[in-house]
Amino acid sequence: MRKLVGLALLLGVLVMAACSAPAATPSDTGAASGEAAASEGAAQESAPDAQGDTIIIDGSSTVAPISAAVAEEFQRANPGVRVPVGISGTGGGFKKFCAGETDISDASRPIKESEVEQCAQNGIEYIELPVAFDGLAVMVNPANDWAECLTVDELKTIWEPAAEDVITNWNQVRADFPDRPLNLYGPGVDSGTYDYFTEAIVGEEGASRGDFLPSEDDNVLVQGVAGDENALGFFGLAYYEQNQDKLKLVAVDGGNGCVLPSAETVIDGTYQPLARPIFIYVNRARVDEKPILNDFITFYLENAAALSAEVGYVPLSDEIYQLAQQRFEERITGSIFEGLGSTVGVSLTDLLTREKGE
């Protein structure tokens, strides 16, 4: 689960794509129907209800297809329960979650220290649960016949803050690339995908050039790259998998040769540094207040492997799912990433077993 003729037209088409693109999922499979794939606006209009027949989810557009697929199946088995899924981005989702506005926050990166503090100030305890792996895919338009593989250094040259208004042509990235404009598309600054990419590629979370076309909705980025022969963008691998006829995948050389992202290279760790785990965060107090939320999380973890694969993501190992289930059953709060200087390339198994003292 745009054709570019000058900057004005580029911006205009981006707006048109934003209006027409699906809200939360890269495909019509599983995650696309009903209130399970509700827009951000629907989530904003809702509020956690005392009766417990509505579960509010918001956050990452990367994780949304998995949550929406789980929500659809859960609603089918539990008539009368509503599970709208919004896509405010990871950062936007945490703002709502830490204000007590949602029950679950989808996140494509671990919670930041500033968000931990915001939740603490509002008395929100959370249970952090990994649900799948994802690879960040670097993408160009199918008409691009020159960019087959880019090194991490070349990606840094393109995206670092110093590149703004300076690296504007493809031949500035590599001398044998054509003298054509370089048009960039990427997740917005509230996106966990943006945070992870900038940390992995630029070396500092949130540090990048500002002259690119951003969106919190990966479907908008798909439309942008698909309509622009000079485009380069990055977003979750699942969105490429569902749009292979519109996009061209670029291999990444992290120091050991060019590697394309796939389920196999994400799992075996060869697609580095752009492979990562993705998460849901659950309001600890709300689990006790709303029995249906407890049932939903149990259902989520039991079905995450199958449904994440169905919508284009890479399931975790059975061991990690078991550790996540134990974490939820024991109501362990906080983040396994607390105190880590970087989350790039970390082992979930090591962190989860360390937490249990195994």
C-alpha positions in Angstrom: 0.0 0.0 0.0 3.3 19.2 -15.6 4.8 20.2 -18.2 7.3 22.9 -17.4 7.3 26.1 -19.4 8.9 28.5 -17.0 8.5 28.9 -13.3 4.9 30.2 -13.4 3.6 27.3 -15.3 5.5 24.9 -13.0 3.9 26.4 -9.9 0.5 26.4 -11.6 0.6 22.7 -12.4 1.8 21.9 -8.9 -1.3 23.5 -7.5 -3.5 21.7 -10.0 -1.8 18.4 -9.1 -2.4 19.1 -5.4 -6.1 19.6 -6.1 -6.5 16.4 -8.1 -4.1 13.9 -6.4 -5.3 11.2 -4.0 -5.1 12.2 -0.4 -3.3 9.4 1.4 -2.4 6.4 -0.6 -0.3 5.6 -3.7 -2.8 3.1 -5.0 -6.4 2.1 -5.1 -5.5 -1.2 -3.4 -6.8 -1.6 0.2 -5.9 1.9 1.5 -7.8 4.1 -0.9 -11.5 3.9 0.0 -13.9 5.3 2.5 -13.0 7.1 5.7 -9.9 5.1 6.1 -8.3 7.4 3.6 -9.9 10.6 4.9 -8.1 13.8 4.1 -6.4 16.1 6.6 -9.4 18.3 6.6 -11.6 15.4 7.8 -9.2 14.7 10.6 -9.1 18.3 11.7 -12.9 18.4 11.9 -13.0 15.3 14.1 -11.9 15.1 17.7 -11.2 12.1 20.0 -14.7 11.1 21.2 -15.6 9.9 24.7 -17.8 7.1 23.4 -14.7 5.6 21.7 -16.2 4.7 18.4 -13.8 7.0 16.4 -10.0 6.6 16.3 -8.2 9.7 14.9 -5.0 9.2 13.0 -2.9 11.9 11.4 0.7 12.5 10.4 3.1 11.2 7.7 1.9 10.8 4.2 4.4 8.0 3.9 2.9 5.9 6.7 -0.7 6.9 5.8 -1.3 4.1 3.2 -0.4 1.4 5.8 -2.6 3.0 8.4 -5.4 3.5 5.9 -5.2 -0.1 4.8 -5.3 -1.3 8.4 -8.2 1.1 9.2 -10.2 -0.2 6.2 -9.9 -3.8 7.3 -10.6 -3.0 10.9 -13.7 -1.0 10.0 -14.9 -3.9 7.9 -14.7 -6.2 10.9 -16.1 -3.6 13.3 -19.1 -1.8 11.8 -19.8 1.5 13.4 -16.2 2.3 14.1 -14.7 5.3 12.2 -10.9 5.6 11.6 -10.2 8.7 9.5 -6.5 9.0 8.5 -5.1 12.5 7.9 -1.8 13.5 6.2 -0.4 16.6 7.9 3.2 15.3 7.6 5.2 13.8 10.4 5.9 17.2 12.1 2.3 18.4 11.6 1.0 15.1 13.0 3.1 15.4 16.1 1.8 18.9 16.7 -1.7 17.6 16.8 -0.8 14.4 18.7 1.1 16.3 21.5 -1.9 18.7 21.8 -4.1 15.7 22.5 -6.0 16.1 19.2 -5.3 12.6 17.8 -5.1 9.1 19.1 -2.3 7.9 16.8 0.4 9.8 15.0 1.9 8.3 11.8 5.6 9.1 11.6 8.3 8.4 9.0 11.0 9.3 11.5 11.4 8.9 15.3 10.0 11.7 17.5 12.3 14.7 18.0 13.4 16.0 21.3 11.4 19.2 20.8 8.3 17.1 20.2 9.0 15.0 23.3 9.1 18.2 25.3 5.8 19.4 23.7 4.1 16.1 24.6 5.5 16.2 28.1 4.2 19.8 28.7 0.7 18.6 27.7 0.9 15.4 29.8 0.8 13.2 26.7 2.6 9.8 27.1 3.1 7.8 24.0 4.0 4.2 22.9 6.3 4.1 20.0 5.8 1.2 17.6 7.7 0.4 14.3 5.4 -0.9 11.6 7.4 -1.3 8.4 10.6 -0.5 6.5 10.7 2.1 3.7 13.4 3.1 1.2 13.6 6.7 0.1 13.6 6.6 -3.7 15.4 9.2 -5.8 13.4 9.8 -9.0 13.6 11.5 -12.4 11.3 11.8 -15.3 11.4 8.8 -17.8 12.7 11.1 -20.5 15.9 11.6 -18.5 18.5 9.4 -20.2 21.6 10.6 -18.3 21.0 10.2 -14.6 21.2 6.4 -13.9 23.1 6.6 -10.6 24.0 9.4 -8.3 26.5 9.3 -5.4 25.7 10.6 -1.9 28.2 13.4 -2.5 26.4 14.4 -5.7 23.0 14.3 -3.9 24.6 16.5 -1.2 25.9 18.9 -3.9 22.3 19.2 -5.2 20.4 19.5 -1.9 22.7 21.2 0.6 21.9 24.8 1.7 24.8 26.2 -0.3 23.3 24.9 -3.5 20.4 27.3 -3.4 20.3 29.5 -6.5 23.8 28.2 -7.4 23.4 24.5 -8.5 20.6 25.1 -11.0 21.7 23.0 -14.0 22.3 19.3 -14.4 25.8 19.8 -15.8 26.8 21.4 -12.5 26.2 18.1 -10.8 28.4 16.1 -13.2 30.3 17.6 -16.2 28.9 15.1 -18.7 25.3 15.7 -17.8 23.5 18.0 -20.3 23.1 21.7 -19.9 19.5 21.6 -18.8 17.7 23.2 -15.8 17.6 21.2 -12.6 14.1 21.3 -11.2 13.7 19.9 -7.7 10.7 18.3 -5.9 10.7 17.1 -2.4 8.6 16.6 0.8 7.8 19.8 2.8 9.6 20.7 6.0 6.9 19.1 8.2 7.7 15.8 6.6 9.7 13.1 8.3 10.9 12.0 4.9 12.5 15.5 4.5 14.1 15.2 7.9 15.5 11.8 7.3 16.8 12.6 3.8 18.5 15.8 4.9 20.2 14.0 7.8 21.3 11.1 5.6 22.5 13.1 2.6 23.4 16.6 3.8 24.5 15.5 7.3 22.1 17.7 9.3 18.4 17.1 9.8 16.3 19.8 8.2 19.3 21.5 6.4 18.6 21.9 2.7 18.3 24.5 -0.1 14.9 26.2 -0.1 14.4 26.7 -3.8 12.6 23.4 -4.5 8.9 22.6 -4.9 7.6 21.0 -1.7 4.5 19.1 -0.8 3.5 17.0 2.3 1.5 14.8 -0.1 3.8 12.4 -2.0 1.2 12.0 -4.7 1.7 15.7 -5.6 5.5 15.0 -6.0 4.7 12.0 -8.2 2.7 14.3 -10.5 5.5 16.9 -10.5 8.3 14.6 -11.5 6.1 12.8 -14.0 5.3 16.0 -15.8 8.8 17.6 -15.9 11.6 16.2 -18.0 14.2 18.2 -16.0 12.9 17.0 -12.6 14.7 15.3 -9.7 12.8 14.4 -6.6 12.7 12.0 -3.6 9.9 10.3 -1.7 8.9 6.9 -0.3 9.6 3.9 -2.4 6.0 2.7 -2.2 4.9 5.7 -4.3 7.4 4.8 -7.0 6.1 1.2 -7.0 2.6 2.3 -7.7 3.7 4.8 -10.4 6.5 3.0 -12.3 5.1 3.9 -15.7 5.4 7.6 -14.9 8.8 7.7 -13.1 12.4 6.6 -13.5 14.3 5.2 -10.5 17.8 6.5 -9.9 20.4 4.2 -8.1 22.3 5.6 -5.2 26.0 5.0 -4.5 26.6 5.2 -0.8 30.2 4.1 -1.2 29.8 0.5 -2.2 28.6 0.9 -5.7 25.2 1.9 -7.3 22.2 0.2 -5.6 18.5 0.6 -6.6 16.0 0.6 -3.7 13.8 -2.5 -3.5 12.4 -4.7 -0.8 15.5 -6.9 -1.0 18.0 -4.1 -0.8 16.1 -2.3 2.1 15.9 -5.5 4.1 19.5 -6.7 3.5 20.9 -3.2 4.3 22.6 -2.6 1.0 20.5 0.4 0.1 22.2 2.9 2.3 21.9 5.5 3.6 18.3 5.9 2.4 16.5 2.9 4.1 14.6 3.5 7.3 11.9 2.2 9.7 8.5 3.9 9.9 6.3 4.2 13.0 3.0 4.8 14.7 2.8 6.6 18.1 -0.1 5.8 20.3 -1.6 8.0 23.1 -0.9 5.9 26.2 -3.9 7.2 28.3 -6.3 7.0 25.4 -5.6 3.2 25.1 -7.2 2.8 28.6 -10.0 5.2 27.9 -11.0 3.7 24.6 -11.0 -0.1 24.5 -11.5 0.0 20.7 -8.2 1.7 20.4 -6.5 -1.2 22.2 -8.2 -3.6 19.8 -7.2 -1.5 16.8 -3.5 -1.4 17.8 -3.4 -5.2 18.4 -5.1 -5.6 15.0 -2.6 -3.2 13.4 0.5 -5.1 14.6 -1.0 -8.5 13.7 -1.7 -7.4 10.1 1.0 -4.8 9.5 3.3 -7.3 7.7 0.7 -8.3 5.1 -0.9 -4.9 4.6 2.3 -3.0 4.4 3.5 -5.3 1.7 0.1 -5.0 -0.1 0.5 -1.2 -0.3 4.2 -1.3 -1.4 6.2 -1.2 1.8 8.7 -3.7 3.3 7.5 -5.7 6.3 9.6 -5.9 9.5 11.0 -9.2 10.6 8.8 -11.5 12.7 11.1 -10.8 15.6 10.7 -7.1 15.4 6.9 -7.4 15.2 6.9 -9.6 18.3 9.0 -7.1 20.1 6.7 -4.3 19.1 3.7 -6.3 20.3 5.4 -6.9 23.7 6.1 -3.2 23.9 2.5 -2.4 23.4 1.2 -5.1 25.7 3.5 -3.9 28.5 2.5 -0.3 27.7 6.2 0.8 27.5 6.3 4.5 26.9 9.0 6.8 25.4 11.3 6.3 22.5 14.0 3.7 21.9 15.9 6.4 20.0 16.3 8.6 23.0 19.9 9.8 23.4 21.0 8.7 19.9 23.0 11.3 17.9 21.7 9.9 14.6 19.0 7.5 13.5 20.5 6.7 10.1 21.4 3.0 9.8 20.4 2.0 13.3 19.2 -1.6 14.1 15.6 -1.8 15.4 16.3 -5.3 16.7 19.3 -4.1 18.7 17.4 -1.1 20.1 14.3 -3.1 21.1 16.2 -6.0 22.7 18.5 -3.5 24.5 15.4 -1.9 26.0 14.2 -5.3 27.3 17.7 -6.1 28.7 18.1 -9.1 26.4 
